[in-house]
Amino acid sequence: GGAVLAWLAFGVADGDRVGSRALVDLETRATRDLPWGRFDAPPLIARAGSGWVAAVTENAEGTHARALLWREGQSALELARGDQLALGDLACDGDRCALLTTLAKDTVAPGATLAMGDVTRPESWKRIDIQPDPAEPWQPLAIVRFDAAGAEVALGTGKQVALWRAREQGAEKLGEIATRFGAWDVVTTPAPLAISAGA
């Protein structure tokens, strides 16, 4: 078997805000509220062992924003804060989850930040900054693989994709893939595969 769609999130626009929203469990038909404020900025949603998790950004002071991870039935955790902070990807392996964002710094810069931890233990979360060559406009693209050992993530510039391995001790670059027309996503097959537009 392939992947099975388990949840469906929907929202009804009210101007640039979300007037009504719900997360539907397609197996039980149960509905839950979910954090979704701006219609053009839906949350990233994943299934953890203890229930759904959803990541959103929220404006902080000035041009800064903070990344919040909402957990089913619990309060939100702030996982990162930075200048023009934006979400990249969210993945879970049981109750251990990872959130990829743009680089969480006081001044916007190329790179990415990966937060990893157990959604049932707020004190377990660790943050790893991935800071490649600052001369290139590297931005977070995808969490390619995630398990107990750490994560493999992809960053892109529009012309190339770089793969990095991130663990609590830090991050190391694994290699690059040329993507002349950019890349939409990177998946494992089981080797990393960049999904890109053709000529």
Order of alpha helices (4+ residues) and beta strands (2+ residues): beta-beta-beta-beta-beta-beta-beta-beta-beta-beta-beta-beta-beta-beta-beta-beta-beta
